[in-house]
Amino acid sequence: MKIVLSDLGTCGGVMTDAHGRALDTSGEVIEGLYAQGNTAANIFGNVYPGAGATIGQGLVFGTIIATHAAQKARDLVASA
């Protein structure tokens, strides 16, 4: 059986920063809005490296987003 890389899933979507925060068209953060998985631009560019890749990126960026959002919430409580 011949196995080749192919495109699968999305290769577009909302651009994000390193914390998973959504960016507007000028590259500015949209406060309070995060994106990951198939709603965000694919970290692999225009290819799908293989089975589990979207699950892996979802787990990693889900953790990054949750950690960042929790810290932002703690900062808000501390400043109140």
N, C-alpha and C positions, 0 to 999 in steps of 0.2 A: 504494500500500500504506500503510495506516495503521500507525504505529509508536507504541506507548505503553509507559510504564514499567510493569513488573510485578514481582511477587515471584518470586524464584528462589533456591534455596539455603537455607541455614539462617538463621533470625533469632533463634536462642536459643543457648544453650551456656554454657560456663564464663565467668564474668566475670574480667577480667584488669586488671592495672595497666598503667602506661605502658611497663613493661619486658616485658610479656607474661607476668608471673607470675600463676598462677592464684590466685583469691581464694576464701576460704570464704564461707559464707552471712552472716557478720558483717562481711565486707569485709577480713579479715586475709589476708596473704600466706601461701600454703601453700609453705613453703620447698622448693626443688628441683623444683617442678612448674610447667611453662610450658604455655600453650595458644595456638593460633592457627588461622586458617583456619576450617573448618566445625566444629571442636570448641570454638571460642570464640564468645562473643557477637560479633555482627557490628558492626563499627565504623560501618556505614552505617545503623544502626537497623533499622527494619522495611521497608526498601526495597532493591532491587537496582538500582544506577545504570546498569548496562550491561555489555556483554561485556568480560571481562578484569578486572572489579572484584575478584573473589576472588583472581585470580592476583596482581594488584597488591598487595592487602593481605597476601597470603601472602609475597611477596618482601620487602615493607617490614618486617613483623613478624618474619619469619624472620631477617632481618638484625639487628633490634633484640634478639631473644631470643638469638641466637648471640653477639652482642657482650657482652650482659649476663652470660650464662652463662660465657663465657671469662674475663671480668674477675673473676667470683666464684671461678673455679678458680685464677686467678693469685693472688688475695688469700689463698686457703687455703694454697697452696704457700708464699707469702711468710711467712705466720704460723706455719708449721710449724717 
